[in-house]
Each structure stands twice: as C-alpha cells, then as structure tokens.
Amino acid sequence: MFLVHECPFRRLESGEALDKEKLKDMWYKITMGVDDQSLPQDIDGKAQKALGIMGALVSQYPFPAWIFKTKEGSFGTRSAPEPVSFANLDEVHAWVKDMRQSIVVFTSEFWGEPGILLALLKEFSKSERVSEQKELFMKSPMMSRKVIYGLEIHITRGGMEPLLVYSDFLNGLRETMSVVKSTEIYVKRAEKLGSGYPSKLRLGILLFLVVVGFCFGVIYPLTAAKVGRVFALWLPLFIYVVIGFLVLEIIL
C-alpha cells in the first residue's frame, strides 16, 4: 500500500479526483512550469493543487484504492484501502504496465535541479497559510484525531510540512518502483517455471521417438540378418538429435 501523509493543503475539485488523465495533465503542467489559465496562478494555489494530485493518483488503481466514485458523481473515501488482486498472470502483466504508466508521471521530480515542484513547495512552506495551519494544529488536540469517522488516517505533524510530504512521497515512489521491478522478476520466473512443464503431447512425442530410436539403434542390429547403415546408424542418430532439441526447448 502506498502511504502518504494526510495534510490539510490538498485542493482538488470534486470532479477531478477520479479523472486520472486530467490529473496527469495538470501535474505535467505544474511540474514543467507550463502556463495554463485553467490552473491556479498563485504559489499557494498551485502547491495545494499539486499536493491534491499527488494524493489522488496514488489513492486509486493501480494502487490500492482509497477513493471511489459515488452515485452522485463525486468521490468518496473508504475506511480501508481496497487491495489489488489478480486472477492470473495476464492480470499481473496488465497491473505492471498500468503501474509503470502511473509512476512515469512523477519521474520528472527525480531529475530537476531542483524540480519545479520542489521549488514551489519551498515557497509555499513559507506562506501565511502554512503558518496558520501549523499554529492551529499545535493549539487544537482535535486536529490529531481521525479526519473522517471510521477512516484510519490522521493529520500528523509531518502532514503540516509540505516539504516532508513531498520527500516521503518520493521515497514511496522509489519503494513502489522496487515492488514493480520485483513483481516483474517473479512473474518471469513463474512463467519460466510453468513453461518448464512439458505438455502431454510433447511427452508423448518424446516417448515415441525414444522407443523408435531404441528399436532401430539397439534391437534392429541385434536381430536383423543384414544391418543397413541408414536404419542402424543414421536414423537413430537423427532421432536422438531431434530428442535433444526438444529437451533443450523444454529446459530453456
């Protein structure tokens, strides 16, 4: 499960949280510094929008889903994340592909010097809005309780620090990339192991060739009055070569 700090600075419209393509588009524009009048133009607004996108994208498939679409068309929050389950290896392959497409959205933040989002959050951390929330958090014990009844998420002191939220988020991405890579390795091993078991048809063919090769290579020379080189040597040799290729195909 991808864990992120719950913080009071996330800002998304109700119709945006489950629209992954729109979230990705907004994230790209914010982190690449693209000027778009549909996005907030001030530092506070951009930073809170970015924090909201970070939380929304890792709270739904291919991550364990915290949020879901309600009948009214907005989004609701589960009391516990819905785990991702797989019925077969094809679904695991699909999940790995979807996860890579989700992770790649955030990889720009691993490159910048510093990243545009990091610089944005640094400025936002100095803002009056953050200072007010920190002061309110320190004064009110209610702020450390559950944000939503039944939901095991708390606003912690770490959640009041945008830069800490950002840092933990990137660490979570690194761990997620490791999980995806490990999953790919395990899937390849499972597929190789599965392919290592020959089918009944292939076993039947191998058994038939072994019997034929034995008959022509051993029994025929012992019982025939006149032994032909083709049947006693070249045919068994050819059969054994075919058997060798079939065995190598199974092993490799």
Residue pairs with C-beta under 8 A, 6 or more apart in sequence:
1 63
1 64
1 81
1 83
2 58
2 63
2 64
2 172
2 176
3 172
4 54
4 55
4 58
4 165
4 168
4 169
4 172
5 156
5 158
5 159
5 164
5 165
5 168
6 55
6 147
6 153
6 154
6 155
6 156
6 159
7 51
7 155
7 159
7 160
7 162
7 165
8 133
8 155
8 159
8 160
9 47
9 48
9 51
9 124
9 129
9 130
9 133
9 162
9 165
10 48
10 51
10 52
10 54
10 55
11 45
11 48
11 49
11 51
11 52
12 49
12 52
12 53
12 56
14 74
14 75
15 73
15 74
16 22
16 23
16 26
16 52
16 56
17 23
17 52
17 56
17 67
17 75
18 56
18 60
18 67
18 68
18 69
18 75
20 57
20 60
20 102
23 53
23 56
23 57
24 57
24 105
26 39
26 49
26 53
27 50
27 53
27 57
27 105
27 106
28 34
28 105
28 108
29 36
29 39
30 39
30 46
30 49
30 50
30 53
30 116
30 117
30 120
31 50
31 108
31 109
31 115
31 116
31 117
32 108
32 116
33 116
39 45
39 46
39 49
40 46
40 48
40 49
43 120
43 123
43 124
43 127
44 124
44 127
44 129
46 120
47 120
47 121
47 123
47 124
47 162
48 124
50 117
50 120
50 121
51 121
51 162
51 165
54 106
54 165
54 169
56 67
57 63
57 102
57 105
58 102
58 169
58 172
59 65
59 66
59 67
59 81
60 66
60 67
60 68
61 84
61 98
62 84
62 95
62 98
62 99
62 102
63 84
63 99
63 102
63 176
64 81
64 82
64 83
64 84
65 78
65 81
65 82
66 77
66 78
66 81
67 75
67 76
67 77
67 78
68 75
68 76
68 77
68 78
68 82
69 75
69 76
70 76
77 148
77 151
78 151
79 150
79 151
79 152
80 152
84 95
86 92
86 95
89 187
89 190
89 191
92 183
92 187
93 187
95 183
96 180
96 183
96 184
96 187
99 176
99 180
100 180
103 173
103 176
103 177
103 180
106 170
106 173
108 115
109 115
109 117
109 118
109 170
110 170
112 118
117 166
118 163
118 166
121 162
121 163
121 166
122 163
124 130
124 162
125 161
125 162
125 163
130 160
130 162
133 160
134 160
136 143
137 143
137 144
137 155
137 157
137 160
143 155
144 154
144 155
144 156
145 154
146 152
146 153
146 154
147 153
147 154
147 155
158 164
158 165
158 168
159 165
196 250
196 251
198 206
198 250
202 246
202 250
205 246
206 243
206 246
206 247
209 239
209 242
209 243
209 246
210 243
212 239
213 236
213 239
213 240
213 243
216 231
216 232
216 235
216 236
216 239
217 232
217 233
217 236
217 239
217 240
220 227
220 231
220 232
221 227
221 232
224 232
